[in-house]
Amino acid sequence: MQRFQVNQATILDVKAAQSSFESTGYQLVNLKFAAKIAEIELKRLMYQLGN
């Protein structure tokens, strides 16, 4: 945003950066979800081994 405010970046640069930031946020949420699913599966398998 600072580059845009001092006229060193175009609106397209800003939009691309915002889009990249949003995409990375979605990716982080998806990876956290996948990690939680893997954790649950591991706990399920550990329980099966214990019985």
N, C-alpha and C positions, 0 to 999 in steps of 0.2 A: 504494500500500500504506500510506503514511503516513496518508492521510485515513481509511482503514479502521481503522487502529490507534487513532486518536483519535475514533472514532465519527462522522466527518463523511461517510462514504460507506457505502452499503449493500453487502451481498455481491453484489447484482446489478450495482452500479457496478463492483466489482472484477472480476467475471466478464466484463462487457462490455469492460473495458480489456484483460484478458488475451486475450480472443478477438480484439480489434482488433490487439493486438501480434502474435499468432500469424499472423493473416491477412496482416499487413504483411510478416512474415518470409517467408511463402510467396510473396508477390508479388515480393519482392526476389530470391529464388532463381529464379523464373520469368523475371524481367527479365534477370538475369545470363546465364541459359541462352540466351535469345533474342539477347542481344548477342553471345554466343560463336558462335551459328549464323550471325548476320549477318557476323561477322568471317571465319569460314571461307568463306562464300559470296563475300565480296569477294576473298579471297585466291585462290579458285578462278577467279574472273572475271579477275583480274589475270594469272594464269598463262596463261589462254586467250588474252588479248590479246598476251602476250609470245611466243606460238608461232605 
